Amino acid sequence: MRTRLLKPIGVAAVLMAVLVFLKPAEVAVADQAPTASVTAPAAAPVLKTPWGEPDLQGIWTDESDTPLQRSAKYANQEFFTEAQRAELDKERSALLSRDRRVERGTELDVAGAYNAVFMSFKHTGTRTSLIVDPPNGRIPAQTPEARKLAAAEQEFRLALLQATETCKTKSVACNGGEYVPTRSPRRAELPPRYNTARMNRHDGPEDDALPDRCLTGGLPEFGTAYGGSFRRIVQTPGGISMFYDVGQGQGWQRNIVMNGSPHLPANIRQWFGDSRGHWEGNTLVVDVTNFTPKTDFQGSRENRHLVERWTRTGPTSIEYVVTIEDPTVWTRPWTVKQEFTKQSEQDNRIYYEPRCIEGNYGLPGLMRGARTEELAFAEGQGPDPATKDSATDFVGVEEDPLQ
């Protein structure tokens, strides 16, 4: 039987968030030769700050849904047709009435507590992927070393699931694994590298995913599967600050150094990296390095390098283009483009600080419950906790046809 201790964590968070399907947790990859740089945005009247810099200030968000990478269904089609967008909106709207049940009393039935009542979707965007380079809209192929490490992590997580009903019933969450009715001998092992995702073990807080610890994945930030993505940009003479309101209340702030100084020494690593910016005409260019190995983006950690370009394209619009590079993970750099729309200052004049409850209340309760279950099992009064799946409780999000 799946533990119910995770449910107060997830349900409270989902009630606080609007579900946005922007990207899958795991993605297939394809390589393609480099192409020319992204076309510069069209010229527009330049708004300036009182001290003469291009004005990027305001609250900004992407008001439509676009997958990170292009579905194979759309091949080399860069833009949806109007008919395709209408059909996708229709299909996705139908999911709002979904209340699918699997066999009652099973772990998957309990996991299905997150029905569509708690979910909503934005309209489908015009482009078939956020990725604009490679032109096939796909993440480049991974290096052999990155594939080997990803396989090792997956093997470790599947080992912790082997004795659960999830593997016994051949659930999609156990793909690549097999059912073994006894606890894994690897249950006491450390993961192959610092853990950022859920695993079927709760020996300490770092066995849990970053969001369950009220921590964000950091940059680049394209929205999350369980909430929207907003950023407030504030400028001062010689400085720029960006506050992000992301997912289940994981709000965070980054400060962009604009004084022309070099990056921090390589031995200093930061959760959101080290951002150094300068102006190229009306575009803010930000170079980001020095990431910590404790955050993860598509397998990339401390060697991640970003070059961001922020350009005001109109009174209520900003174009954001970021090139992502990590030679230890991908065979070539790749580029993402988003269009942000300015949000009403009047409607947002009272801003409530994002509140994430997982790490404050749910996570200590989860670990306390795990210790109670272990004690009961040791005294012959309950099942082996290793036979219960408390890691794969999100079911149904894979159904979004936009993905």
ABEGO torsion letter per residue (X at the ends): XBBAAAAAAAAAAAAABBBBBABBABBBBBBBBBBBBBBBBBBBBBBBBAAGBBBABEBBBBABBBBABBBAAAEABABBBAAAAAAAAAAAAAAAABBBBBBBGBAAAAAAABBAAABBBBBBBABABABAOBAAGBBBBBBAAAAAAAAAAAAAAAAAAAABAAAAAGBAAABGBBBBABBBAAAABBBABBBABBBBBBABAAABBAAAAGBBAEOBBAEBAAEBBBBBBBBBBGBBBBBBBBEAGBBBBBBBBAAGBBBBBAABBBAAEBBBBBBBEABBBBBBBGBBAABBBGGBBAABBBBBBBBBAEAABBBBBBBBBBAAABABBBBBBBBBBBBBAAAAABBBBBBBAAAAAAAAAAAAAAAAAAAAAAAGABBBAAABBAAAABBGAAABAAX
